[in-house]
Each structure stands twice: as C-alpha cells, then as structure tokens.
Amino acid sequence: MKVSVLITSYNQKGLLQGAVESVLDQTRVPDEIIIADDCSQDGSQDLIRSYATEYPDLIRPILQSQNVGIPGNRNSAYRATTGDLVTYLDGDDRFRPRKIEVDLETLEVNPEADIACANIAYIDPKGRRIGTWCDAEEEVPTGDVATEVLARGFPKGSLFRNEMVKKEKVEKIGFYDTDLPLYEDWELRIRLSKRAHLAYAHEITSEYRKNPQGISRSHAGRHLDACLRIFRKHRSSIESLGTDDRRYVNRQVRPWIGQFAWRAFRDALERRDRPTAWAYLMDAIKFAPQFADVRGIARFFLPQALADVIRTFRR
C-alpha cells in the first residue's frame, strides 16, 4: 500500500531539518512526503523549497501565503496526500528509523485495525530523552477505543500520536475541525475512533519534543475554551453511553477540564478582570468542585481593598 507522510511546520526552521531527515532515513521510505508550512517568517519555506528541489519525486511543498492555523494547515496537507495510509509529524519532532516499517507490520498482523500507533519518547528542546509515553504495553487500549478516546484513557492522560491511519477513514469524518485553537487532534480522534479500530506496538518509533514555550503552555483560558467546545460538541455521544462508560468518561474528563477552569479563574483574578473571573469560576465549580480554590474564592468576594491587604500579608 502507498504510504504518505505529512509534516506541518511553523517557524521551526532550526528543527525542521531534523524532522525531514528522520523521514528520509526510514528503513521503509514513504512513497511521498507533504511538507505544509503555515506562513513561517524564519526561512522555513526556503528550506522546504530546497528539499522539494532535491527530492522532486518524493517531496511536495504546501507553502501557506497567510497563517491558517494548525488545523487548517494539517487539512491542507492531508487533502494533498495520495497514499492509502497516512502518518504525520510536527516540524519539531522526529521519527525513529523503523517508524513506518513498524506501523505497516502492526497493521499486517492486525488486519481488523485501521489505525496503527506505537510508543513515543519525550525529548527536551535540545533533543535529550526525558521520558516515555507508555511504560507497560498493557496500558494502551486497542480495538474499539471510542470510549477510551472520549475519556483520554491512555497512558499519562495523553492520546496516541504520530499514528498511521487509512486515509479514507479521515476523509469520511471531514478532517480536522478548523474552529478549534487547541486539542483539534483529540477532537478528530473522537470522531475517528467511532469508525476505526486501533492496534499498538510497544516499540518507540517517534520522538515528541516537550517545549516549555509551546502552544500547550498557552493561557489556561484558551485550553478551557477548546475543551469546553469539544465537550459540548460530543455531549450526545457521552450521554448515549451505558451507565458505567458514561460515568467513566465524566470521571476522567470533567476534573481535567475543571483544572483548566481553576487556573483560568486565578489568572483572571491576578488581572483583576472580575467578569471573566466569575465566568471561569462558574465553569470551575461545575466541572471540578473538588479542586475548589478557597483562597481565590475568598479574594473574589472580599472588597478589593481588603483583598489587597491580605495579598500583601501573604507575601
């Protein structure tokens, strides 16, 4: 079967070369590589053009003339692929040499599967290994994982990534939701897992770079907004589950969303943005009352002058 790899990048020139080279160095070279750049201003597009010139029969560039966001950029790359199977990586991550080979082997020995994923090494900004996604193979659910994806019931509360998937499955669900600023990968997998079965290989085949300045570290309010959109979008799916599964999903997801709400509430308090703080407080109490920030709530309801005095003494 024909294999496509898509690479998405945005102002990652210093790391993008490593990502591209890791795909070129595969023991089973892909049939095509699509590199989609989201209007970088750091010379990334010149680097991509040079690769396309060097490998004209293998690499095709998509160079956005304006910023379209992560979901839009990924959709452009996905739609451009011509392979039966598609896998991907971000411009600051890397494949291990056997990544594609392992995925194909996983699908071959699991013919009922539509998605192949494998273990992941976490690396720091300098490329040094700092951890592993899965410590024990049995931690990863396989087969029909729709409920586990809804609940984020995977190792460390983090979903599989860099998976290889049958392109037709992604086409049928309409690719990524471009209205989401974050967690678009979780939302796509919620829809995908309703139609596709998962197989897993415990071998580490990808390296995911943990960047302290990355989008995952952005303002808690952005995380909360994206999570709430996804939760509301798929609420009917949660409500349609059996009693035990519904309780499991809510037990897993609601506290996770609630912690973003408490963080966003505290941030708004620090900015003295009381209307926003109130909205976040309502979400926090609704989703995770067990994590109540009593001091923060007291500060919110106390007169501002008294709250300032208390803050001064706490320092």
Residue, then its C-alpha position, 0 to 999 in steps of 0.5 A: m500500500k502507498v504510504s504518505v507522510l505529512i509534516t506541518s511546520y511553523n517557524q521551526k526552521g532550526l528543527l525542521q531539518g531534523a524532522v525531514e531527515s528522520v523521514l528520509d532515513q526510514t528503513r521503509v521510505p514513504d512513497e511521498i512526503i507533504i511538507a505544509d508550512d503555515c506562513s513561517q517568517d524564519g526561512s522555513q519555506d526556503l528550506i522546504r523549497s530546497y528539499a522539494t528541489e532535491y527530492p522532486d519525486l518524493i517531496r511536495p511543498i504546501l507553502q501557506s501565503q497567510n497563517v491558517g492555523i494548525p488545523g487548517n494547515r494539517n487539512s491542507a496537507y492531508r487533502a494533498t496526500t495520495g497514499d492509502l495510509v497516512t502518518y504525520l509529524d510536527g516540524d519539531d519532532r522526529f521519527r525513529p528509523r523503523k517508524i513506518e516499517v513498524d506501523l505497516e507490520t502492526l497493521e499486517v498482523n492486525p488486519e481488523a485495525d485501521i489505525a496503527c500507533a506505537n510508543i513515543a519518547y519525550i525529548d527536551p528542546k535540545g533533543r535529550r530523552i526525558g521520558t516515555w509515553c507508555d511504560a507497560e504495553e498493557e496500558v494502551p487500549t486497542g480495538d474499539v477505543a471510542t470510549e477510551v478516546l472520549a475519556r483520554g484513557f491512555p497512558k499519562g492522560s495523553l492520546f496516541r500520536n504520530e499514528m498511521v491511519k487509512k486515509e479514507k477513514v479521515e476523509k469520511i469524518g471531514f478532517y480536522d475541525t478548523d474552529l478549534p485553537l487547541y486539542e483539534d487532534w483529540e477532537l478528530r480522534i473522537r470522531l475517528s475512533k467511532r469508525a476505526h479500530l486501533a492496534y499498538a506496538h510497544e516499540i518507540t518509533s517517534e520522538y515528541r519534543k516537550n517545549p516549555q514555550g509551546i502552544s500547550r503552555s498557552h493561557a489556561g483560558r484558551h485550553l478551557d475554551a477548546c475543551l469546553r467546545i469539544f465537550r459540548k460538541h460530543r455531549s450526545s455521544i457521552e450521554s448515549l453511553g451505558t451507565d458505567d462508560r458514561r460515568y467513566v468518561n465524566r470521571q476522567v474528563r470533567p476534573w481535567i477540564g475543571q483544572f483548566a477552569w481553576r487556573a483560568f479563574r486565578d489568572a483572571l483574578e491576578r488581572r483583576d478582570r472580575p467578569t471573566a473571573w466569575a465566568y471561569l469560576m462558574d465553569a470551575i465549580k461545575f466541572a471540578p468542585q473538588f479542586a475548589d480554590v478557597r483562597g481565590i474564592a475568598r479574594f473574589f468576594l472580599p472588597q478589593a481593598l481588603a483583598d489587597v491587604i491580605r495579598t500583601f500579608r501573604r507575601 
